[in-house]
Amino acid sequence: MLKTPVSVLFMLVLLVLTAGCWDRVEIDERGFVIGVAIDVPRTQQKAEPEKGPRGKARYAVTYQFVVPGKLQSAGGSKSTASGQAYLNLTSEGDALFDIDKQLAGRSSRFPYYEHLKVIAISDKVAGNDHEFARVLDFFLREPEMRRSAKVFVTAGEARNILNVEPSNEKLPVMYINSVSENSVKNASILPETKLGDIHEHLLGERSFVVQRMMSAEDRHEVKLEGAAVIRGKNSQMAGALGPEETEGLNLITGKFRTGNVKAEVNNKLVVCDLTMKKRTIAADVSDPQHIRFRIRIEAEGSIGESYAQSLDLLKRKSVDRVEQAAEREIVRLTKAAIRKLQRDFQADAMGLGANLQQNHYKVWKQIGNNWEKGKRYFTQCEIQVEPRVIIRRTGTVDRSNR
């Protein structure tokens, strides 16, 4: 009869003893990591990368820690070099999990990743077979990690962008994070690529693109330029798209929000400020080995600048000529992106395979395994872009001079 009351009393005692934040760590004892850069060690960059005991390539990983006490400086003045609001630490090892533990012997605060904003991977790491996915494995498994962290591929050493000294921010990573979100103003910038989205591409073995960043000659800034193309079959960087090719890709994928399209009328430049209204993809799958895609793009906007002074924009015919010139430019931009992806990289970063899988599943089951590999039907498909541009506004004047 006493067993039940004793058991209940024992459980109540356990509840009291285990209640509360048993794993609590005071906020001033945490090492807040806001940026990580992954490189090949400098001693191995000119030679074949050194291999670890299990055959894994070695990495040099740079962590950017926040120094909370330095975020506020007297009178709002910029921190001096001896009083930076951040600390960059670099360690080398065979695996990122091992490197993370190494920091316990170098830093007074153990790395805490819940506020991580930026993961930068050098093109020398991403260019190795399966290496892009391997270095992200640690971040995907880490329970403290947020899947909204932004991922970049850098031209040159990734650690260089963490050493930038922005004039308007105390933390380099916060400056980099803000720059990555400016695609809404510049159509040649790829929209930010987040860790969670990349994970979906990796699981589906689909090719995709990642924002490409480089450190500018001026140490006070970085530069987003083009996009790094990652092949789905081996998660390896196939190459990079230039700014115009990236703009063409944004038009194809519907990620073009607002941006400038430079039309040429009478050999004179007319800049159109456009907003994408609609993008549709139709596929003719009557011949599964030679699929035909028709991509229709509808955009509208205004004339932002005109060097064609003889063009009378008050006349409908003149506006029609500008619209047609803008459509030709869209075709040129998209063709450049298609040519690069089909011929040079053989990587479907346009998402055409995903479109087939969703809308023509029976056909996809027949050709899916040979879309980007094997017979590579992606390289044989026909892609036709049909743009429609409507100029709604010509500006507050019809011309600026005679």
C-alpha angles and dihedrals in degrees: 000000000000094000097080097049091045091050092049091048091049092052092049090053090051091050091053093048095047097042121109132036099321091173095043118149119189113245093236089056096056123099103221110210112198100167139028128190122193121202142159108260111266092237089061102042095095095041137046109295113264115250126228126225091277095043096260120140117251122245137203107215124192119200124198111211124192117237099207096192091061098051091087115055127184114275091358091282120153116269116254123237090264091051104045117158090227140049126210117206124182125200133172131217149131096266136022092235090057092046089051090057092046090066089069087076094050108034129059089217125051116235116271115191106188091103097043110142107171137037112185120190121189118235089240090062096040091048093066122092112275090345097120092060093042096058091048093051092083093052093046092052097042107105093210093055123109116219089218092075110124120239125210136181111216131210102233124351115359093211090067093073090054089056094056115124106215116199095217102039133055094208118058092208093056089053091049091047091054094047090054091060095058096092088103088070100037121047093197090065117087114233112258115283114222129203094241093052092049090052090058091052092049093050091049092046089231125151116245143166131247130199111266118217135182135182112252124230087255108075089215096072148034129213132224108213126170127316137284113234115220117196114227098215096061104008090238127141107253096187142290135285119223123233095269093046089049090052089051091050091050089054092050095047095042093244091119101109106166128341149127125284114192111219125189118219120174088350088299127117121250116179116210120199103212138185121200112238103174142000125185133179123206121184128203104208098172087115106038092193093055108032119183121215125196114197116192119196124191119190136163137183145113142293107264099181137359132196092177096094093171090060111103103212092187088075121081093222091058092050089048090055091053091049092050091048090051090050091052090051091051089052090050093050095047093046090054091054093045092049092051095047097043102039108024105030102019088210125133098221088149093075095237091136090054089051091053092047091053100041105024104031097158091056091043091056089057098048106020095100090051099042099099099002135037106021091004099217089180090072090052100048121105118237120193122185119204113187127190118194124188120191107210099174133028097191133261092295132040092218138001100213142000 
